[in-house]
Amino acid sequence: MTRVRTITFSVNKKTGDVFDAILNIPPKMMPDAKKNNDGWWSFTTPWGPGKLKFNENKQFGILDHQFVEDEAKWNVPMRVVSHGEESEVMITLIKPDTISDQLFDERMNEMEKMMLDMKKILEQN
């Protein structure tokens, strides 16, 4: 059975602003993040080198992305949904076959912390 985890959080900002901010958040979360000409962000994660690339559609709030690291390749559905003057951000993480259940659990704990950091950054800007 495939393991999946969805993390959701609210941001006290309008959806368009949240969407745009997320597209440019990598250097605010990973100081060495650099965007390459091919659209990939490269940076160092707590687990080593990583990179990500958004496949976005602002009209529909789609911020799906690929995240590639040494141990796995993640295809990550991500949405920003309007909720009045606020936004809901949802990210779904599907366990790659190349990692263990234990490692997936560890990454999900770390992702929850990263999403809280993201929320703080989004609300500050």
Backbone atoms as SQL, in Angstrom:
CREATE TABLE atoms (id INTEGER PRIMARY KEY, chain TEXT, resi INTEGER, resn TEXT, atom TEXT, x REAL, y REAL, z REAL);
INSERT INTO atoms VALUES
  (1, 'A', 1, 'MET', 'N', 0.836, -1.175, 0.000),
  (2, 'A', 1, 'MET', 'CA', 0.000, 0.000, 0.000),
  (3, 'A', 1, 'MET', 'C', 0.892, 1.253, 0.000),
  (4, 'A', 2, 'THR', 'N', 0.544, 2.208, -0.826),
  (5, 'A', 2, 'THR', 'CA', 1.293, 3.456, -0.917),
  (6, 'A', 2, 'THR', 'C', 0.962, 4.340, 0.271),
  (7, 'A', 3, 'ARG', 'N', 1.967, 4.943, 0.834),
  (8, 'A', 3, 'ARG', 'CA', 1.767, 5.854, 1.957),
  (9, 'A', 3, 'ARG', 'C', 1.723, 7.280, 1.439),
  (10, 'A', 4, 'VAL', 'N', 0.766, 8.048, 1.970),
  (11, 'A', 4, 'VAL', 'CA', 0.546, 9.417, 1.536),
  (12, 'A', 4, 'VAL', 'C', 0.287, 10.283, 2.753),
  (13, 'A', 5, 'ARG', 'N', 0.769, 11.518, 2.706),
  (14, 'A', 5, 'ARG', 'CA', 0.528, 12.466, 3.795),
  (15, 'A', 5, 'ARG', 'C', 0.194, 13.819, 3.184),
  (16, 'A', 6, 'THR', 'N', -0.906, 14.419, 3.610),
  (17, 'A', 6, 'THR', 'CA', -1.276, 15.763, 3.165),
  (18, 'A', 6, 'THR', 'C', -1.146, 16.713, 4.341),
  (19, 'A', 7, 'ILE', 'N', -0.460, 17.816, 4.107),
  (20, 'A', 7, 'ILE', 'CA', -0.274, 18.854, 5.120),
  (21, 'A', 7, 'ILE', 'C', -0.994, 20.098, 4.617),
  (22, 'A', 8, 'THR', 'N', -1.811, 20.679, 5.468),
  (23, 'A', 8, 'THR', 'CA', -2.593, 21.857, 5.111),
  (24, 'A', 8, 'THR', 'C', -2.363, 22.937, 6.153),
  (25, 'A', 9, 'PHE', 'N', -2.271, 24.191, 5.690),
  (26, 'A', 9, 'PHE', 'CA', -2.191, 25.310, 6.620),
  (27, 'A', 9, 'PHE', 'C', -2.825, 26.539, 5.998),
  (28, 'A', 10, 'SER', 'N', -3.300, 27.433, 6.839),
  (29, 'A', 10, 'SER', 'CA', -3.921, 28.690, 6.416),
  (30, 'A', 10, 'SER', 'C', -2.885, 29.798, 6.437),
  (31, 'A', 11, 'VAL', 'N', -3.036, 30.743, 5.504),
  (32, 'A', 11, 'VAL', 'CA', -2.162, 31.908, 5.441),
  (33, 'A', 11, 'VAL', 'C', -3.064, 33.139, 5.409),
  (34, 'A', 12, 'ASN', 'N', -2.765, 34.093, 6.253),
  (35, 'A', 12, 'ASN', 'CA', -3.576, 35.297, 6.353),
  (36, 'A', 12, 'ASN', 'C', -3.221, 36.295, 5.244),
  (37, 'A', 13, 'LYS', 'N', -3.370, 35.840, 3.991),
  (38, 'A', 13, 'LYS', 'CA', -3.100, 36.668, 2.806),
  (39, 'A', 13, 'LYS', 'C', -3.963, 36.168, 1.659),
  (40, 'A', 14, 'LYS', 'N', -4.159, 37.032, 0.671),
  (41, 'A', 14, 'LYS', 'CA', -4.930, 36.658, -0.503),
  (42, 'A', 14, 'LYS', 'C', -4.187, 35.604, -1.329),
  (43, 'A', 15, 'THR', 'N', -4.958, 34.800, -2.025),
  (44, 'A', 15, 'THR', 'CA', -4.434, 33.652, -2.757),
  (45, 'A', 15, 'THR', 'C', -3.373, 34.022, -3.788),
  (46, 'A', 16, 'GLY', 'N', -3.608, 35.048, -4.586),
  (47, 'A', 16, 'GLY', 'CA', -2.629, 35.434, -5.604),
  (48, 'A', 16, 'GLY', 'C', -1.291, 35.817, -4.998),
  (49, 'A', 17, 'ASP', 'N', -1.336, 36.525, -3.857),
  (50, 'A', 17, 'ASP', 'CA', -0.104, 36.922, -3.185),
  (51, 'A', 17, 'ASP', 'C', 0.639, 35.707, -2.638),
  (52, 'A', 18, 'VAL', 'N', -0.103, 34.763, -2.068),
  (53, 'A', 18, 'VAL', 'CA', 0.509, 33.544, -1.526),
  (54, 'A', 18, 'VAL', 'C', 1.130, 32.726, -2.658),
  (55, 'A', 19, 'PHE', 'N', 0.405, 32.584, -3.742),
  (56, 'A', 19, 'PHE', 'CA', 0.887, 31.837, -4.901),
  (57, 'A', 19, 'PHE', 'C', 2.221, 32.401, -5.384),
  (58, 'A', 20, 'ASP', 'N', 2.249, 33.712, -5.628),
  (59, 'A', 20, 'ASP', 'CA', 3.474, 34.361, -6.120),
  (60, 'A', 20, 'ASP', 'C', 4.624, 34.230, -5.126),
  (61, 'A', 21, 'ALA', 'N', 4.316, 34.356, -3.847),
  (62, 'A', 21, 'ALA', 'CA', 5.362, 34.264, -2.825),
  (63, 'A', 21, 'ALA', 'C', 5.962, 32.858, -2.760),
  (64, 'A', 22, 'ILE', 'N', 5.130, 31.829, -2.920),
  (65, 'A', 22, 'ILE', 'CA', 5.639, 30.455, -2.869),
  (66, 'A', 22, 'ILE', 'C', 6.583, 30.191, -4.044),
  (67, 'A', 23, 'LEU', 'N', 6.261, 30.719, -5.209),
  (68, 'A', 23, 'LEU', 'CA', 7.140, 30.525, -6.370),
  (69, 'A', 23, 'LEU', 'C', 8.548, 31.066, -6.120),
  (70, 'A', 24, 'ASN', 'N', 8.644, 32.052, -5.242),
  (71, 'A', 24, 'ASN', 'CA', 9.943, 32.688, -4.973),
  (72, 'A', 24, 'ASN', 'C', 10.457, 32.437, -3.561),
  (73, 'A', 25, 'ILE', 'N', 9.911, 31.437, -2.888),
  (74, 'A', 25, 'ILE', 'CA', 10.285, 31.198, -1.490),
  (75, 'A', 25, 'ILE', 'C', 11.569, 30.385, -1.289),
  (76, 'A', 26, 'PRO', 'N', 12.035, 29.601, -2.268),
  (77, 'A', 26, 'PRO', 'CA', 13.221, 28.779, -1.978),
  (78, 'A', 26, 'PRO', 'C', 14.382, 29.517, -1.313),
  (79, 'A', 27, 'PRO', 'N', 14.810, 30.720, -1.784),
  (80, 'A', 27, 'PRO', 'CA', 15.953, 31.353, -1.109),
  (81, 'A', 27, 'PRO', 'C', 15.637, 31.852, 0.305),
  (82, 'A', 28, 'LYS', 'N', 14.364, 31.993, 0.625),
  (83, 'A', 28, 'LYS', 'CA', 13.996, 32.418, 1.973),
  (84, 'A', 28, 'LYS', 'C', 14.002, 31.244, 2.941),
  (85, 'A', 29, 'MET', 'N', 13.893, 30.032, 2.400),
  (86, 'A', 29, 'MET', 'CA', 13.903, 28.837, 3.243),
  (87, 'A', 29, 'MET', 'C', 15.260, 28.122, 3.203),
  (88, 'A', 30, 'MET', 'N', 15.965, 28.251, 2.075),
  (89, 'A', 30, 'MET', 'CA', 17.273, 27.634, 1.897),
  (90, 'A', 30, 'MET', 'C', 18.198, 28.714, 1.353),
  (91, 'A', 31, 'PRO', 'N', 19.008, 29.308, 2.195),
  (92, 'A', 31, 'PRO', 'CA', 19.794, 30.483, 1.792),
  (93, 'A', 31, 'PRO', 'C', 20.663, 30.303, 0.555),
  (94, 'A', 32, 'ASP', 'N', 21.067, 29.081, 0.233),
  (95, 'A', 32, 'ASP', 'CA', 21.922, 28.895, -0.937),
  (96, 'A', 32, 'ASP', 'C', 21.131, 28.586, -2.218),
  (97, 'A', 33, 'ALA', 'N', 19.806, 28.697, -2.168),
  (98, 'A', 33, 'ALA', 'CA', 18.970, 28.378, -3.326),
  (99, 'A', 33, 'ALA', 'C', 19.249, 29.321, -4.487),
  (100, 'A', 34, 'LYS', 'N', 19.387, 28.707, -5.654),
  (101, 'A', 34, 'LYS', 'CA', 19.619, 29.467, -6.880),
  (102, 'A', 34, 'LYS', 'C', 18.737, 28.875, -7.968),
  (103, 'A', 35, 'LYS', 'N', 18.113, 29.760, -8.741),
  (104, 'A', 35, 'LYS', 'CA', 17.270, 29.298, -9.842),
  (105, 'A', 35, 'LYS', 'C', 18.109, 29.241, -11.115),
  (106, 'A', 36, 'ASN', 'N', 18.098, 28.084, -11.738),
  (107, 'A', 36, 'ASN', 'CA', 18.860, 27.865, -12.965),
  (108, 'A', 36, 'ASN', 'C', 18.040, 28.297, -14.180),
  (109, 'A', 37, 'ASN', 'N', 18.685, 28.424, -15.322),
  (110, 'A', 37, 'ASN', 'CA', 18.009, 28.844, -16.559),
  (111, 'A', 37, 'ASN', 'C', 16.914, 27.878, -17.001),
  (112, 'A', 38, 'ASP', 'N', 17.004, 26.610, -16.580),
  (113, 'A', 38, 'ASP', 'CA', 16.004, 25.624, -16.967),
  (114, 'A', 38, 'ASP', 'C', 14.804, 25.586, -16.020),
  (115, 'A', 39, 'GLY', 'N', 14.753, 26.538, -15.062),
  (116, 'A', 39, 'GLY', 'CA', 13.628, 26.621, -14.143),
  (117, 'A', 39, 'GLY', 'C', 13.772, 25.820, -12.865),
  (118, 'A', 40, 'TRP', 'N', 14.845, 25.067, -12.729),
  (119, 'A', 40, 'TRP', 'CA', 15.084, 24.278, -11.524),
  (120, 'A', 40, 'TRP', 'C', 15.755, 25.135, -10.460),
  (121, 'A', 41, 'TRP', 'N', 15.285, 25.028, -9.232),
  (122, 'A', 41, 'TRP', 'CA', 15.956, 25.616, -8.072),
  (123, 'A', 41, 'TRP', 'C', 16.920, 24.567, -7.535),
  (124, 'A', 42, 'SER', 'N', 18.159, 24.933, -7.263),
  (125, 'A', 42, 'SER', 'CA', 19.152, 24.039, -6.652),
  (126, 'A', 42, 'SER', 'C', 19.510, 24.594, -5.286),
  (127, 'A', 43, 'PHE', 'N', 19.700, 23.711, -4.301),
  (128, 'A', 43, 'PHE', 'CA', 19.985, 24.136, -2.927),
  (129, 'A', 43, 'PHE', 'C', 20.453, 22.947, -2.108),
  (130, 'A', 44, 'THR', 'N', 20.883, 23.242, -0.893),
  (131, 'A', 44, 'THR', 'CA', 21.293, 22.204, 0.036),
  (132, 'A', 44, 'THR', 'C', 20.169, 21.984, 1.045),
  (133, 'A', 45, 'THR', 'N', 19.784, 20.730, 1.228),
  (134, 'A', 45, 'THR', 'CA', 18.752, 20.366, 2.202),
  (135, 'A', 45, 'THR', 'C', 19.452, 19.781, 3.436),
  (136, 'A', 46, 'PRO', 'N', 18.697, 19.516, 4.503),
  (137, 'A', 46, 'PRO', 'CA', 19.306, 18.840, 5.655),
  (138, 'A', 46, 'PRO', 'C', 19.841, 17.448, 5.303),
  (139, 'A', 47, 'TRP', 'N', 19.427, 16.902, 4.133),
  (140, 'A', 47, 'TRP', 'CA', 19.822, 15.555, 3.730),
  (141, 'A', 47, 'TRP', 'C', 20.839, 15.560, 2.614),
  (142, 'A', 48, 'GLY', 'N', 21.252, 16.746, 2.171),
  (143, 'A', 48, 'GLY', 'CA', 22.220, 16.830, 1.079),
  (144, 'A', 48, 'GLY', 'C', 21.684, 17.696, -0.054),
  (145, 'A', 49, 'PRO', 'N', 22.300, 17.591, -1.248),
  (146, 'A', 49, 'PRO', 'CA', 21.868, 18.437, -2.357),
  (147, 'A', 49, 'PRO', 'C', 20.458, 18.075, -2.820),
  (148, 'A', 50, 'GLY', 'N', 19.732, 19.102, -3.233),
  (149, 'A', 50, 'GLY', 'CA', 18.380, 18.887, -3.743),
  (150, 'A', 50, 'GLY', 'C', 18.054, 19.916, -4.797),
  (151, 'A', 51, 'LYS', 'N', 16.983, 19.626, -5.520),
  (152, 'A', 51, 'LYS', 'CA', 16.507, 20.601, -6.491),
  (153, 'A', 51, 'LYS', 'C', 15.008, 20.422, -6.658),
  (154, 'A', 52, 'LEU', 'N', 14.348, 21.518, -7.061),
  (155, 'A', 52, 'LEU', 'CA', 12.922, 21.438, -7.313),
  (156, 'A', 52, 'LEU', 'C', 12.543, 22.325, -8.472),
  (157, 'A', 53, 'LYS', 'N', 11.440, 21.931, -9.106),
  (158, 'A', 53, 'LYS', 'CA', 10.926, 22.695, -10.230),
  (159, 'A', 53, 'LYS', 'C', 9.407, 22.711, -10.141),
  (160, 'A', 54, 'PHE', 'N', 8.853, 23.927, -10.201),
  (161, 'A', 54, 'PHE', 'CA', 7.407, 24.090, -10.150),
  (162, 'A', 54, 'PHE', 'C', 6.797, 23.865, -11.528),
  (163, 'A', 55, 'ASN', 'N', 5.612, 23.287, -11.534),
  (164, 'A', 55, 'ASN', 'CA', 4.765, 23.176, -12.710),
  (165, 'A', 55, 'ASN', 'C', 3.466, 23.880, -12.326),
  (166, 'A', 56, 'GLU', 'N', 3.475, 25.220, -12.449),
  (167, 'A', 56, 'GLU', 'CA', 2.408, 26.015, -11.856),
  (168, 'A', 56, 'GLU', 'C', 1.338, 26.459, -12.851),
  (169, 'A', 57, 'ASN', 'N', 0.149, 26.710, -12.301),
  (170, 'A', 57, 'ASN', 'CA', -0.959, 27.301, -13.039),
  (171, 'A', 57, 'ASN', 'C', -1.687, 28.202, -12.049),
  (172, 'A', 58, 'LYS', 'N', -1.434, 29.501, -12.141),
  (173, 'A', 58, 'LYS', 'CA', -1.962, 30.450, -11.161),
  (174, 'A', 58, 'LYS', 'C', -3.491, 30.487, -11.162),
  (175, 'A', 59, 'GLN', 'N', -4.102, 30.417, -12.328),
  (176, 'A', 59, 'GLN', 'CA', -5.558, 30.489, -12.420),
  (177, 'A', 59, 'GLN', 'C', -6.232, 29.416, -11.558),
  (178, 'A', 60, 'PHE', 'N', -5.631, 28.242, -11.503),
  (179, 'A', 60, 'PHE', 'CA', -6.213, 27.138, -10.744),
  (180, 'A', 60, 'PHE', 'C', -5.519, 26.886, -9.406),
  (181, 'A', 61, 'GLY', 'N', -4.559, 27.725, -9.039),
  (182, 'A', 61, 'GLY', 'CA', -3.866, 27.585, -7.763),
  (183, 'A', 61, 'GLY', 'C', -2.957, 26.374, -7.682),
  (184, 'A', 62, 'ILE', 'N', -2.468, 25.919, -8.818),
  (185, 'A', 62, 'ILE', 'CA', -1.643, 24.709, -8.867),
  (186, 'A', 62, 'ILE', 'C', -0.168, 25.078, -8.754),
  (187, 'A', 63, 'LEU', 'N', 0.481, 24.494, -7.758),
  (188, 'A', 63, 'LEU', 'CA', 1.919, 24.672, -7.545),
  (189, 'A', 63, 'LEU', 'C', 2.619, 23.311, -7.456),
  (190, 'A', 64, 'ASP', 'N', 2.152, 22.368, -8.260),
  (191, 'A', 64, 'ASP', 'CA', 2.781, 21.051, -8.269),
  (192, 'A', 64, 'ASP', 'C', 4.259, 21.223, -8.571),
  (193, 'A', 65, 'HIS', 'N', 5.050, 20.335, -8.031),
  (194, 'A', 65, 'HIS', 'CA', 6.481, 20.416, -8.292),
  (195, 'A', 65, 'HIS', 'C', 7.149, 19.056, -8.163),
  (196, 'A', 66, 'GLN', 'N', 8.333, 18.988, -8.733),
  (197, 'A', 66, 'GLN', 'CA', 9.192, 17.829, -8.569),
  (198, 'A', 66, 'GLN', 'C', 10.289, 18.228, -7.610),
  (199, 'A', 67, 'PHE', 'N', 10.595, 17.338, -6.684),
  (200, 'A', 67, 'PHE', 'CA', 11.713, 17.529, -5.773),
  (201, 'A', 67, 'PHE', 'C', 12.612, 16.317, -5.935),
  (202, 'A', 68, 'VAL', 'N', 13.874, 16.581, -6.227),
  (203, 'A', 68, 'VAL', 'CA', 14.833, 15.501, -6.467),
  (204, 'A', 68, 'VAL', 'C', 15.970, 15.631, -5.464),
  (205, 'A', 69, 'GLU', 'N', 16.269, 14.516, -4.821),
  (206, 'A', 69, 'GLU', 'CA', 17.384, 14.439, -3.880),
  (207, 'A', 69, 'GLU', 'C', 18.118, 13.132, -4.161),
  (208, 'A', 70, 'ASP', 'N', 19.186, 12.880, -3.435),
  (209, 'A', 70, 'ASP', 'CA', 19.967, 11.662, -3.674),
  (210, 'A', 70, 'ASP', 'C', 19.151, 10.391, -3.469),
  (211, 'A', 71, 'GLU', 'N', 18.267, 10.389, -2.470),
  (212, 'A', 71, 'GLU', 'CA', 17.556, 9.169, -2.113),
  (213, 'A', 71, 'GLU', 'C', 16.259, 8.943, -2.879),
  (214, 'A', 72, 'ALA', 'N', 15.681, 10.011, -3.422),
  (215, 'A', 72, 'ALA', 'CA', 14.369, 9.832, -4.032),
  (216, 'A', 72, 'ALA', 'C', 14.009, 10.997, -4.950),
  (217, 'A', 73, 'LYS', 'N', 13.023, 10.710, -5.775),
  (218, 'A', 73, 'LYS', 'CA', 12.398, 11.733, -6.607),
  (219, 'A', 73, 'LYS', 'C', 10.934, 11.809, -6.166),
  (220, 'A', 74, 'TRP', 'N', 10.503, 13.000, -5.822),
  (221, 'A', 74, 'TRP', 'CA', 9.149, 13.207, -5.320),
  (222, 'A', 74, 'TRP', 'C', 8.353, 14.018, -6.336),
  (223, 'A', 75, 'ASN', 'N', 7.167, 13.558, -6.708),
  (224, 'A', 75, 'ASN', 'CA', 6.216, 14.342, -7.481),
  (225, 'A', 75, 'ASN', 'C', 5.180, 14.838, -6.479),
  (226, 'A', 76, 'VAL', 'N', 5.136, 16.156, -6.278),
  (227, 'A', 76, 'VAL', 'CA', 4.405, 16.735, -5.153),
  (228, 'A', 76, 'VAL', 'C', 3.244, 17.611, -5.627),
  (229, 'A', 77, 'PRO', 'N', 2.002, 17.149, -5.449),
  (230, 'A', 77, 'PRO', 'CA', 0.867, 18.017, -5.720),
  (231, 'A', 77, 'PRO', 'C', 0.780, 19.098, -4.630),
  (232, 'A', 78, 'MET', 'N', 0.564, 20.337, -5.061),
  (233, 'A', 78, 'MET', 'CA', 0.451, 21.448, -4.112),
  (234, 'A', 78, 'MET', 'C', -0.592, 22.416, -4.646),
  (235, 'A', 79, 'ARG', 'N', -1.465, 22.890, -3.765),
  (236, 'A', 79, 'ARG', 'CA', -2.527, 23.808, -4.152),
  (237, 'A', 79, 'ARG', 'C', -2.602, 24.986, -3.195),
  (238, 'A', 80, 'VAL', 'N', -3.024, 26.127, -3.749),
  (239, 'A', 80, 'VAL', 'CA', -3.360, 27.299, -2.956),
  (240, 'A', 80, 'VAL', 'C', -4.818, 27.611, -3.278),
  (241, 'A', 81, 'VAL', 'N', -5.663, 27.592, -2.267),
  (242, 'A', 81, 'VAL', 'CA', -7.100, 27.757, -2.451),
  (243, 'A', 81, 'VAL', 'C', -7.571, 28.977, -1.683),
  (244, 'A', 82, 'SER', 'N', -8.414, 29.772, -2.329),
  (245, 'A', 82, 'SER', 'CA', -8.948, 30.983, -1.712),
  (246, 'A', 82, 'SER', 'C', -9.950, 30.639, -0.620),
  (247, 'A', 83, 'HIS', 'N', -9.860, 31.391, 0.461),
  (248, 'A', 83, 'HIS', 'CA', -10.797, 31.259, 1.577),
  (249, 'A', 83, 'HIS', 'C', -11.072, 32.679, 2.077),
  (250, 'A', 84, 'GLY', 'N', -11.833, 33.432, 1.289),
  (251, 'A', 84, 'GLY', 'CA', -12.091, 34.830, 1.620),
  (252, 'A', 84, 'GLY', 'C', -10.818, 35.645, 1.481),
  (253, 'A', 85, 'GLU', 'N', -10.453, 36.326, 2.543),
  (254, 'A', 85, 'GLU', 'CA', -9.224, 37.125, 2.559),
  (255, 'A', 85, 'GLU', 'C', -8.005, 36.283, 2.900),
  (256, 'A', 86, 'GLU', 'N', -8.214, 35.008, 3.171),
  (257, 'A', 86, 'GLU', 'CA', -7.125, 34.101, 3.516),
  (258, 'A', 86, 'GLU', 'C', -6.949, 33.057, 2.420),
  (259, 'A', 87, 'SER', 'N', -5.923, 32.245, 2.573),
  (260, 'A', 87, 'SER', 'CA', -5.641, 31.161, 1.636),
  (261, 'A', 87, 'SER', 'C', -5.358, 29.882, 2.404),
  (262, 'A', 88, 'GLU', 'N', -5.710, 28.782, 1.792),
  (263, 'A', 88, 'GLU', 'CA', -5.358, 27.467, 2.312),
  (264, 'A', 88, 'GLU', 'C', -4.285, 26.892, 1.398),
  (265, 'A', 89, 'VAL', 'N', -3.212, 26.410, 1.983),
  (266, 'A', 89, 'VAL', 'CA', -2.138, 25.777, 1.227),
  (267, 'A', 89, 'VAL', 'C', -2.162, 24.290, 1.572),
  (268, 'A', 90, 'MET', 'N', -2.178, 23.460, 0.527),
  (269, 'A', 90, 'MET', 'CA', -2.210, 22.010, 0.712),
  (270, 'A', 90, 'MET', 'C', -1.076, 21.384, -0.080),
  (271, 'A', 91, 'ILE', 'N', -0.338, 20.523, 0.584),
  (272, 'A', 91, 'ILE', 'CA', 0.764, 19.820, -0.066),
  (273, 'A', 91, 'ILE', 'C', 0.607, 18.335, 0.258),
  (274, 'A', 92, 'THR', 'N', 0.686, 17.510, -0.779),
  (275, 'A', 92, 'THR', 'CA', 0.532, 16.072, -0.603),
  (276, 'A', 92, 'THR', 'C', 1.849, 15.386, -0.946),
  (277, 'A', 93, 'LEU', 'N', 2.309, 14.545, -0.040),
  (278, 'A', 93, 'LEU', 'CA', 3.583, 13.851, -0.205),
  (279, 'A', 93, 'LEU', 'C', 3.311, 12.355, -0.288),
  (280, 'A', 94, 'ILE', 'N', 3.728, 11.783, -1.398),
  (281, 'A', 94, 'ILE', 'CA', 3.538, 10.358, -1.662),
  (282, 'A', 94, 'ILE', 'C', 4.890, 9.673, -1.523),
  (283, 'A', 95, 'LYS', 'N', 4.940, 8.652, -0.684),
  (284, 'A', 95, 'LYS', 'CA', 6.217, 7.986, -0.405),
  (285, 'A', 95, 'LYS', 'C', 6.790, 7.352, -1.667),
  (286, 'A', 96, 'PRO', 'N', 7.995, 7.789, -2.051),
  (287, 'A', 96, 'PRO', 'CA', 8.665, 7.131, -3.178),
  (288, 'A', 96, 'PRO', 'C', 9.043, 5.697, -2.792),
  (289, 'A', 97, 'ASP', 'N', 9.056, 4.819, -3.761),
  (290, 'A', 97, 'ASP', 'CA', 9.416, 3.413, -3.505),
  (291, 'A', 97, 'ASP', 'C', 10.847, 3.263, -3.016),
  (292, 'A', 98, 'THR', 'N', 11.689, 4.253, -3.287),
  (293, 'A', 98, 'THR', 'CA', 13.123, 4.136, -2.983),
  (294, 'A', 98, 'THR', 'C', 13.465, 4.426, -1.530),
  (295, 'A', 99, 'ILE', 'N', 12.490, 4.845, -0.713),
  (296, 'A', 99, 'ILE', 'CA', 12.799, 5.117, 0.695),
  (297, 'A', 99, 'ILE', 'C', 11.968, 4.216, 1.603),
  (298, 'A', 100, 'SER', 'N', 12.478, 3.999, 2.812),
  (299, 'A', 100, 'SER', 'CA', 11.802, 3.131, 3.783),
  (300, 'A', 100, 'SER', 'C', 10.647, 3.867, 4.453),
  (301, 'A', 101, 'ASP', 'N', 9.780, 3.101, 5.094),
  (302, 'A', 101, 'ASP', 'CA', 8.685, 3.703, 5.869),
  (303, 'A', 101, 'ASP', 'C', 9.234, 4.590, 6.977),
  (304, 'A', 102, 'GLN', 'N', 10.297, 4.139, 7.627),
  (305, 'A', 102, 'GLN', 'CA', 10.896, 4.923, 8.710),
  (306, 'A', 102, 'GLN', 'C', 11.414, 6.264, 8.188),
  (307, 'A', 103, 'LEU', 'N', 12.094, 6.246, 7.054),
  (308, 'A', 103, 'LEU', 'CA', 12.611, 7.484, 6.479),
  (309, 'A', 103, 'LEU', 'C', 11.460, 8.392, 6.042),
  (310, 'A', 104, 'PHE', 'N', 10.401, 7.811, 5.495),
  (311, 'A', 104, 'PHE', 'CA', 9.227, 8.609, 5.126),
  (312, 'A', 104, 'PHE', 'C', 8.639, 9.301, 6.360),
  (313, 'A', 105, 'ASP', 'N', 8.523, 8.571, 7.464),
  (314, 'A', 105, 'ASP', 'CA', 8.003, 9.159, 8.704),
  (315, 'A', 105, 'ASP', 'C', 8.892, 10.311, 9.183),
  (316, 'A', 106, 'GLU', 'N', 10.201, 10.118, 9.109),
  (317, 'A', 106, 'GLU', 'CA', 11.133, 11.181, 9.504),
  (318, 'A', 106, 'GLU', 'C', 10.959, 12.405, 8.615),
  (319, 'A', 107, 'ARG', 'N', 10.857, 12.184, 7.319),
  (320, 'A', 107, 'ARG', 'CA', 10.688, 13.307, 6.392),
  (321, 'A', 107, 'ARG', 'C', 9.366, 14.029, 6.620),
  (322, 'A', 108, 'MET', 'N', 8.327, 13.302, 6.966),
  (323, 'A', 108, 'MET', 'CA', 7.033, 13.948, 7.205),
  (324, 'A', 108, 'MET', 'C', 7.092, 14.839, 8.455),
  (325, 'A', 109, 'ASN', 'N', 7.809, 14.399, 9.484),
  (326, 'A', 109, 'ASN', 'CA', 7.999, 15.247, 10.667),
  (327, 'A', 109, 'ASN', 'C', 8.765, 16.516, 10.301),
  (328, 'A', 110, 'GLU', 'N', 9.802, 16.359, 9.479),
  (329, 'A', 110, 'GLU', 'CA', 10.584, 17.512, 9.044),
  (330, 'A', 110, 'GLU', 'C', 9.758, 18.428, 8.137),
  (331, 'A', 111, 'MET', 'N', 8.920, 17.839, 7.276),
  (332, 'A', 111, 'MET', 'CA', 8.081, 18.638, 6.377),
  (333, 'A', 111, 'MET', 'C', 7.056, 19.465, 7.155),
  (334, 'A', 112, 'GLU', 'N', 6.512, 18.905, 8.219),
  (335, 'A', 112, 'GLU', 'CA', 5.574, 19.681, 9.040),
  (336, 'A', 112, 'GLU', 'C', 6.252, 20.932, 9.584),
  (337, 'A', 113, 'LYS', 'N', 7.482, 20.782, 10.048),
  (338, 'A', 113, 'LYS', 'CA', 8.235, 21.935, 10.549),
  (339, 'A', 113, 'LYS', 'C', 8.517, 22.927, 9.423),
  (340, 'A', 114, 'MET', 'N', 8.888, 22.422, 8.258),
  (341, 'A', 114, 'MET', 'CA', 9.167, 23.297, 7.117),
  (342, 'A', 114, 'MET', 'C', 7.906, 24.062, 6.687),
  (343, 'A', 115, 'MET', 'N', 6.761, 23.415, 6.745),
  (344, 'A', 115, 'MET', 'CA', 5.516, 24.076, 6.359),
  (345, 'A', 115, 'MET', 'C', 5.145, 25.178, 7.360),
  (346, 'A', 116, 'LEU', 'N', 5.444, 24.956, 8.637),
  (347, 'A', 116, 'LEU', 'CA', 5.228, 26.020, 9.631),
  (348, 'A', 116, 'LEU', 'C', 6.160, 27.200, 9.360),
  (349, 'A', 117, 'ASP', 'N', 7.410, 26.903, 8.996),
  (350, 'A', 117, 'ASP', 'CA', 8.346, 27.967, 8.624),
  (351, 'A', 117, 'ASP', 'C', 7.855, 28.710, 7.385),
  (352, 'A', 118, 'MET', 'N', 7.342, 27.961, 6.415),
  (353, 'A', 118, 'MET', 'CA', 6.822, 28.581, 5.200),
  (354, 'A', 118, 'MET', 'C', 5.660, 29.513, 5.529),
  (355, 'A', 119, 'LYS', 'N', 4.758, 29.056, 6.375),
  (356, 'A', 119, 'LYS', 'CA', 3.613, 29.888, 6.782),
  (357, 'A', 119, 'LYS', 'C', 4.090, 31.204, 7.391),
  (358, 'A', 120, 'LYS', 'N', 5.061, 31.132, 8.284),
  (359, 'A', 120, 'LYS', 'CA', 5.587, 32.352, 8.913),
  (360, 'A', 120, 'LYS', 'C', 6.185, 33.297, 7.883),
  (361, 'A', 121, 'ILE', 'N', 6.964, 32.753, 6.964),
  (362, 'A', 121, 'ILE', 'CA', 7.582, 33.571, 5.926),
  (363, 'A', 121, 'ILE', 'C', 6.517, 34.219, 5.056),
  (364, 'A', 122, 'LEU', 'N', 5.516, 33.440, 4.655),
  (365, 'A', 122, 'LEU', 'CA', 4.459, 33.973, 3.791),
  (366, 'A', 122, 'LEU', 'C', 3.678, 35.090, 4.461),
  (367, 'A', 123, 'GLU', 'N', 3.444, 34.952, 5.758),
  (368, 'A', 123, 'GLU', 'CA', 2.657, 35.973, 6.464),
  (369, 'A', 123, 'GLU', 'C', 3.477, 37.217, 6.790),
  (370, 'A', 124, 'GLN', 'N', 4.796, 37.103, 6.812),
  (371, 'A', 124, 'GLN', 'CA', 5.659, 38.264, 7.078),
  (372, 'A', 124, 'GLN', 'C', 5.777, 39.173, 5.873),
  (373, 'A', 125, 'ASN', 'N', 5.757, 38.626, 4.694),
  (374, 'A', 125, 'ASN', 'CA', 5.976, 39.406, 3.471),
  (375, 'A', 125, 'ASN', 'C', 4.702, 40.056, 2.982);
